Amino acid sequence: MEIKEKDGKYYMLLANGELEISEEQAMSLVKNRGAVIRNNLQSWIDNFYQKSWGVNKVPGTVDAFIRSGAFFDQVMRDLEQIAVACNYQQDVINKMGAFCERQMAQLYTNRDKSGDTALTDYHILCWQRVNTFVHAMGDR
């Protein structure tokens, strides 16, 4: 919602034009919008700010996460090239999805053995992202 003033009059901008409103209506809308923002901010603070979001172990550097992110971006580019080359054949897309699911299953199996559960959880999320991407290609 956007309100603008033009020639001493107030207008509320809508998707299909603008609606002239009084100064009192404009002030009321601005005041109410501020209250909604303040209430949502307070709700966020109450629900999340004081809570602890713990993980078992976080690597000393973020390099592992950065390298992993770049790796999974490249995996998605490679899978997209394969899909384009085979004209998005559904059986190829299904095999790609199955591959992603096997990778996630293996990570879940070895998660507690890895010692770095934060990075393992990140890799699981990345494979889920790749799997979603693959299935979206199949919906074309």
Secondary structure by P-SEA (a helix, b strand, c coil): cbbbbcccbbbbbcccbbbbbcaaaaaaaaaaaaaaaaaaaaaaaacccccccccccccccaaaaaaaaaaaaaaaaaaaaaaaaacccaaaaaaaaaaaaaaaaaaaaaccccccaaaaaaaaaaaaaaaaaaaaaaac
